[in-house]
Amino acid sequence: MKAAVLALTAFFFVTAPAHAELTRVEIKTRTDVGDSGYEKIIGTAHFAVDPKDPHNRVIVDVDKAPRNAQGRVEFSADMYILRPKDATRGNGTALIDVLNRGGKPALSGFNRAGGNNDPVTPADLGDAFLMRHGFIVAWVGWEFDVTRSDGMKIHVPAATEGGAPIFGVVRGSATASTRSTELTISDLASYDPVDARAVDSQLTDRATLLAPPVTIPRDRWTLAGHTVTLDSGFEPGHTYELSFRATQPPVVALGFAAFRDFGAWMKFAPDAVASAKRTIAFGSSQSGRFLRDYLYEGFNTDEHDRQVFDGVMPHIAGAARIAFNERWSTPTTLGVYSATAFPFSDAAQRDPVSGAQDGLLAHARARAHQPKIFYTNTPVEYWGTGRVAALIHATPDGAADITPPDNVRIYFLAGTQHAPSRFPPAIANGQQHDNPVDYWWTMRALLLAMNNWITDGTAPPPSAYPMLRDRSLVKATEIAFPAIPTVQSPKHVSGGTRVANPLIAGGAGAGAPLPLLVPQVDADGNEIAGIRLPDVAVPLATYTGWNFRNPKSGASTDLVSLLGSSIPFPATKAARESVHDPRVSIEERYTSRDEYLSKVRAAAADLVKKRYLLADDIDRILKRAADNWDYLHDQHTRSAQEPSGR
């Protein structure tokens, strides 16, 4: 009863920070997360920004949004904060986690939690890594097209032409995995067609991701909401793009302002419900691309010319950004071959295709108030679907290395995939087992290194990534991947083409091929550069950042978006020789389980010494290594016992 009264009372409690674009906060609930020592504060943040202010003018259509009596554009966003009840337990830093389609990546990642979007008990906080180290952890809605039922979102106004509605064309795509007469284009779920039967709506078909589109005649398909029905059926592996006329375009890039002003409120407002001395922004995948664009668009400086984030960690974003600051944006899309535009690197580079000169941080919008930055990527972002991560540390033509700025570190997580798969791994959408190598142990060490860097200036671990100069980075056609039986060679994979950058005249070479530079591998097919976790340094398998589509789902020469592979070594020399596998067998590498685990421990200890792992996490890394040994041993035993010819 007492908690219910508190929650009800809190709903009406409103703060009004002085001189901030976050104008007020409605706290709907404020409750303890069990006996964790943390409380959660859930509510709504209200904003009002000046559309004429130079810090906001870059927002597309902000000049066409309705204004209040003070000439400001108003909007609101969902807000969620986890903070220590005892301020002395805090470390003074707020980790503001960029929501990924409404979800909270930091909890499942750093905390190894189970994915509950609204923690209720200490168990929902995983192993409470972030809490044990005293971080305030906070989220604010930035994306208008969130569809998950428990997702957080932003509520923005629609643009008009002097009050009259604006009409335009929206586009979204989906890849069919099974043969069916219906396909839902979920990327367009927040837009409605003006006329579902309109003859100018269009549906195109690409047999592979990079094949030229073929227009399907309008009389062969119908549209209901965002679901298309095709009389002849959709082909597995084909990618279909739907376009139709819509109205009332939302001013979506107000999400940049919401994220900026929420961070500024926590850092500068003395009466903020959770205030911090320092701020770190973390974003994973879609939200990592958001952060790269956030910096490029100049939003780390607020309307009062203050630096908002001290540290920024764009994770698994590659060289891509997000198609966000534009009319008819669909930020929920995966951005497959559609999110990478010049510039790619932080430092200014001349684009040999368009002649433009630009850098992510090297222009007037972004030059001031640059944070400390960690870029972390897996091989998926080097290989896969147009992310071309090598271009964050190579010239735009892929011909030479470049040196990152002093405030930037780059870390390559060798032998991992976009998000670690479950263990034991399974074959799902790909031809090989998914890749379960867990890089979050390194991410935990890097988060603490970032906090030390912004707190007391302690230099972080050195960058670790592949380079052209030592041939640890090569063209995809030059990859020395071994000829493993039943494994398709990745040498034919394409980097795709660039998309237009709306902030540069002419789109800066839109449509030009992206050079595909990838990390070189050893005789096992494992990458030789970067941070090599014990799974890779003391391997039982080949771990890649690519996996070709399962033939059952079509387009078997296309990569599965964001997926890697784990390809176990043969158990014995005899098994290796029987299938002509060029990789050394497990029995030839390790005399026993104990020897294997001893080498894993030594590899982990070496990474701790280099500050890429925490000593506290070694036991859990060893546990996974032991489980993996036992799992593969069981698999090999079961296979050997099967009758021949099965």
N, C-alpha and C positions, 0 to 999 in steps of 0.2 A: 504493500500500500504506500509506504514511504517513497519507494522508487517511482511509483506511478505519479505521485503528487509532484515529485521533483521534475520528472519528465514533462508533465503538463505545465508546470510553472516555467520551465526553461523555454518552452515553445514561444512564450511571450517576451522572453528576455532578448533585448536588441542592443547590439553595440553599434556605435557610430564613430569609427576612427576619424580623427581630424586629418584634413589635407590628404586624403587617400581616395583613389578611384573605386576602392571597395567601400561602398557607402554605408552598408549595414549588414548585420548577420542575424538570421533567425536560427536559434538553436532549438531543434525539435526534440532531441533526446540527449541526455548526458548521463551515462551509466558506466559502472565499473566493468572491466573485462575479467570477471571472476576475481580471483585473488592475485592477479598478475602484477598488481601495482600500477596498472595503466587504466585510464578511462577513455571511453570513446565519446566523441562529440559529433553529432550528426545534425545537419541543418542546411540552410540555403544562404549562399553569399550573393548579395545584390551589388551591382556595379553601375557606374555611370561614367562614360568617357567623352571627352571633347573631340568631336570628329575633325575639327580644324587644327588640333594640336599636331605638330610634325611627327610626334611619336605614334600617332594613330592614323595618319592620312594614308599610310601604305595599305590599310585594311580595305580590301575590295568591297565597294558598295556601302561603306560606312557613311558616305555623304548622301546616300539615298535612304537611310534608315530614319524612322520617326524620332523626334527629339522632344525632350521635356521642356518645361518653362525656362530652364537655365541653358538650353541649347545643347544638352548632352544626350547621348544615346544610352538608354537603359537596357539592362539584361540581367539575368540571374543564372546561377549554377549550383548544382548539388555540391555539398561540402562534407568531408569526413576527416576527422582528426583523431589519432591515437597519441596520447601524451601521458608522461609519468605524473601521477598524482602528487608525488613528492618531488618538487623542483630540484632538490639537491641530487636526485638520482639521474637527472638529465645531463647530457654532454654539451648542451648549448646549441646543437645543430638540428635543424629541421630537414628531414629527407622528404622532399615533395615528389611523389611518385606520379608520373604521367599515366593516367588511366589508359588501358588498352581495350578499346571497344567497351568501356564501362567497367572493366575488371581491374584488379589491383596487383600488378606483377611483383611488387616488392615483397609481398607476404609469401607467395608461393616460391619466390626466388631466394632472397636472402634468408628468410625464416624457414625455408623448406616446409611451409605449411601446405594444407591440403586443398586450398583454393576457395575456402569460404569467403565470400565477399563481405560478410558482416560478422566478424569474430564475436562470439558470445562467451566462450570459455577460454582459459589459458591454452587448452589443447588446440584451439583454432588458430593460435599464434605460432604453431609449429614448435621449433626449439627456442623461439623468442630471441634470436640473435640480435635483432634490432633493439629490442627492449633491454637486453642485458648490457648493451653498449650505450644506452641512454638516449637514443634518437627519438625526437618527435617525428611521427610519420603522418603525412597528410596528403589528401587528394582533393581536387576540385574538378568539376565537370568542364570539359572543353569541346566535346564532340556532340553535335546535334542529332546525329543519326544512329545513336546507340539503340540496339534492339533487345539485348538481354534483359530479362524481367527485373533483375536486381542490379542493373547497371546504372552508373552515375552519368549524367549528361548536362549539357548547357541548354538554356532556353533563350534564343536570340530572336530579334524582330526580323521581318521580311523587308526586303528592299522594294521601293516603288519609284515610279517616275512622277514626282509631284503628287503622290496619292493614287495615281493610276497603276493598275497591276502591270508587272513585267512578265513577259512570256519568253520562253527559250527552250532549248533542247537539252535533255539530260541523257547520259549514256552510262551503261553498266554492262558487265559481262559475267559469264559463268561458264565453267567447263563441265560437261556432262561426264559422269562416271559410269552410268549404266544406260542402257537403251530404254527410252521412255518417250511418251508423247508430250510430257509436261516438263518444264524447266523453270524454276523460280530464280529471278535475278535479284538476289537479296540486297545487293549494293544499292538498289534504287528504292528500298523499302520506305524511305522517308519522303519520296516524291510520288505524286499521283498524276497520271496522264490527264490532260485536259479533255481528251476524247480517246477512249480506248479503241475506237474503231477508225481512228484517223488514218487516211491513206498515206500521209507523209511520215508515219512511224516506220522504223526500219529494223530489220533483223539480219545480221550477217553471220556467216559460218567460216571458221578457220579450222582446217583439218589438223593443224598443229599450232602451238602457241605463236610461232613466228611466220606461219603461212599467210599469204595474202587473203584478205576477206572476200567472201563471195556473198552477194546480196540474195536473200531468199525472197521470192515473190510474195507480195503482201497478201494475196488471196490464199496462200498456203498456211497461214498462221493467224491465230487470234490472241488477244491480250485481255486478261482479267486481273486487275490490280497490277501485280508485278510478276505474275505467272504467265508464261507463254505456252500455248498449245500448238504443236506442229503436227500436221496430219501424217507426214511420213516418218515422224519420230526423230529424236535427237540421237546423234551418233556418239558412243563413248569415246572420250579423248578429244572430241571437237570442242572448240571454244566459241561461244555465241555471244554477240554483242547486241543489246537492245537499245534503241534510242526512241524517245517520244517527246512531245511538247508538254511542258509543265509551266506552272506559274508560281508567283510569290517566292522568289529565291531567298533563302535565309542568308543573313550576313554571317557566314560561318566562321570567318577568321577573327571574330570577336573572341573566339576561344584562345587566341594568342594573348589578347589583353586580359582575359580572365586569369590565365595562368601567371602572367606577369604581376598583376595587381594583387592576386592572392598571396604570392610569394613576398611582395613588398609589404603587404599588411602584416604578415607573420614576422617579418624582419624589422620593420620600422615603427609600427603602431604600438604605442606604449600600453594601450588597453586591449590589445588583441587577446582573444581567449586562449591562444597558445602562441607565445612569442619566443623567438629564437635569436641568437646572436649571429648565427651563420646559416646559410641555406645551400642545400645540394639538390639539384634536379636530376632525377633518374628516369630514363625512358627505355623501354624494351620493344624492339621490332617496330610496329606501327608508331608507338610513342617515342622510340628513338629517332625515327624519321621526323616526327613532330619537333623534337628538340633541335635537330640540325636546321630545320626551317625556321624555328623560333629564333635561333641565333642569327641566321642569315638575314631575316627580315628586321633585325635590330631591336627585338623586344626585351633584351636583357637590361635595357635602360628604361626606367619608368618615366612618367610625365614630369617628374621633379628632378630628372637627370641623375638618378641614383642607380647604382648597380644592384640588381635584384638577386641573382644567384652567384654565389662565390665559386661553386663547383658545378659542372654539368657532365653527366655520364650518359651519352647516347650509346645504347647497347644494341648489337645485331641490326644496325641500320645500313651498313655498307656505305656507299657513296650516294645513296638515295635520299630524297626528301619526301614531302607529302603534298599531294595535290589538294591543298587546303585553302590557300588565299586566292580563291577564284570563284566566279559565279557558277552555280550548279555543282559545287564540290561534292564528292562522295568519299569522305575520309575513311570510311569503314573498309574500303576495298583493300585487298592485299598489295596492290601496287605492282603486280607481276608485269615486268617489262614496260611499266608505265610511270615510274616514279623517279627516274634518274635524269637530271638535267644539269648542264654546265651552270655554275662551277661545281667541281667535285671536292677540291681540297680547300683548306683554310687560307693558305697563302695565295696571293694574287698570281694567276697564271694566264698566259695568252693562249686562247683557244685557236689552234691551227685551222680549224674548220670554218669558224665564223669570223675570226679576227677579234672577237670580244676579249676583254681582259677583266677578270673578276676573281674573287675568292670568297669563301664562306664568311670570313671575318675581316676581309681586306677592303671594305668600302665604307662610306660615311655612315651608313645605318648601323653597322655592326662593329665598327672599329673601337668605339668607346666601351669601357666597362666589360672587357672580355674576361670571362671566368677561367678558372683552371678546368681543363677538359680531359677526360679519358674516353677514347674510342675503343670499344671492345667488339671484336667480330669473330665469327666462326668461319670455317671454309665454305659454308653455305653462301655467305655473303660475297665471297670471292667468285664462286662458281655460278650461283643460282639466279635465274630469272631476272637478270638485269640489275642486280645490286652493285656489281663491279667494285668491291671494296678496295681493291688495289689502287684505285684512282684517288683515294684520300691521301696516299703517300707516293704517287707517281704523277708524271706529267700527263696532260689530257690525251696525248697520243700514245701513252703507254710506253714511251721510249726510254725514260730515265727516272731514277728515284728523285724525290724532293725531300728536303729536311723540314719536319714539322716545326711550328713556332715553339718558343720556349714554354708557353703555357699549356702545351698539348702533349699528351702521351698516347701511344697507340699500342694496343695489345691484341695479338692474334691467338685465339684459343684453339690450338692445333687439334685435329682429330675429333672435332665435336660437330654437332648439328645445331640448327637455329634455336631449337629448344630441346633439351635432352629428352629422349623417349623413355617410356616406362622400362623397368627391368623386371624379368628378363625380356629382351626385345622380341618383337614379332614382325612377321611380314604382313603388311597391310596394303597401303596404296602403292608401294614400290616393289621392285623385283628382288631386292635384298632385305634382310632384316633392318629395322630402323636402328639408329645410332644412340645408345644409352649413356655415352660418356658424359659425366655430370660436371660441367664447368662452374657451377655455382660456388664451389669451395674457393675457387680463385676469385670470383666476383666478391665474395665476402672480404677477402684480404685486400682487394683493391678499394672497396668502399672505405675501410678503415684508413688505408693509405691516403685516399682523397681527403678524408676528414682531418688527418694530421697535416696534410699539405696546406689546407685553407686555415687551419687553427694556429699552427706554430711554425709553418714554413718548412717542415721536414720534407725533403725531396722524396717523391714516390719512387717505386722501383722503375728501372729504366724501361723504355719502350722495347717491345719484343714482337717483331713482325718480319715477314719475308721481304727480301730486297732483290732488285735486279742485279746490283753490283756483285753479289756473291752467288748468283744463280739459284737462290732459294725461292725466287719468284720468276716464273717463266710464262711464255705464251701457252695457252691451253693445248695447242698442237704439239708442244714440246714436253708435255708431262711424261715422266718416266714410269707410268703406272704399269705394274706387272700384268702379264697375260693370265689372269686367274680364270679357270674354267667357269663357265656360265655367267661371267660378269662382263657386261657391255663396256667397251672402252669409252671414256669421256672426252676423247680428243676432238670429237666433232661438235661439242657444245658451243653455242654462240652466246656472246655477251648481249645480243639484242641491239636496239637502237635507242638513241636519246629521245626524250620528249622535250617540248618547248619550255623555256623559262620565260614566264610572262613579264619578268622584271627587266629583261634585256631585249632591246629592239631586234626584231627578226627571229626571236626564239633561240638564238645561239646554237645554230647547227642542228635543229630538231630533225630527226630522221637519220642522222649520221650514225654509222656503226660504232658501238662501244668496244674498245679494245679489251679482250678478256685475258687478264694476267692472273695466274693461279699459283698457289704454293706448291713448290716442287716436293716430291716424295722420295722415300728410300726404297730399297728392294722389296719391302713388305707392302708398299703403297701407302705408308704413313708419312705425314708431313714432317719435314726436317727443321723447320723454323718455328718461332713463336714460343708460347708457353706450352710445353708438352707435359700434360698431366701423366701420372703413373700409368694409366691405361694405355697411353701412347708410347711412353718411354720404356715401359716393360710390357709389351703387348701380348695379347692372346688372339688378336684379330687385326684385320685391316679396318681402319675407321675413316670414313670419307664424309665430305660435305655435299655429296650428291647421291641420288638414287633415281634410277629411271622408272617410269610408270609401269605398273603391272600390266601385261598384255590384256588381262581381263577387263581393264578399264580404258583400253584404247591408247593410241599415240605413244607406243612403247619406246620411241626414240626421244621423247620429251622427258625432262626432269620433273619429278614430283616437287611442287613448290615447297621450299623450306625444309626439305627432308634430306637426311644423310643415310649412310649405310654402315652396318657392321658385318664383316665377312670373316668368320672364324678361321683360324689356321687349321690345317689338317692335324689330327691328333698324333699320328705316327709317321715315321719315314715311309713305311709301306703304303699308308693311305695317301701320302703326298705323291708318291711315285705312280700309284695306280691311276690317278686322274691327271697326272702331269701338272700339278700345282707348283709353281716356281718358288713359293714361300717355304721357309724352313718350318718344320712341324713343331708342335708344342713339346714333344718328348725330346727333340734334338736341342731345344732351347733351354729347358729347365729339367734338372734331374728329379725334382720333387715339388710338391705343393709348398713345402717350407722354404725351399730355395726361391721359388717365385715370389712368395710373400716377403721374404727378406729383401729382395731387389725392389719390390714395390715400396717398402718402408724407406729404403735408402733414397729412392727417387723422390718420395714425398718430402723427406728431410732436406734434400737439396733445394726443393722449391720453397720450403719454409725459410731456409737461409737466404734465398734470393728475394723473399717477401712476396712471393706469388701464392703462397698458402699460409694458413694459420696452424700453429702447432696443435691447437685444440681440435682441429678437424682431422688429424691423421688417423685416429682410430676408426672413424666412420669411412674414410677412404680405404683403409685396410679391410674393413668388413665387406665393402662392396667388391673388392678384389677377390677375397676369399669366396664370396657368393658366386662371382663370375667363373672362377676356376671350377667350383663344384658343379655349376650349371653346365658348363661346356663338357666336363668329364661325364656327367650323366647323359648329355646329348650324344656324345661319341659312343658311350657304352650301349645306349639304346639303338643307335644306328648299326653298330656292329652285330647286334643280336637279331636284327631283322633278316628274314630270309632273303637271299639274293634274288634280284629280279623284281622286287616289290617297288 
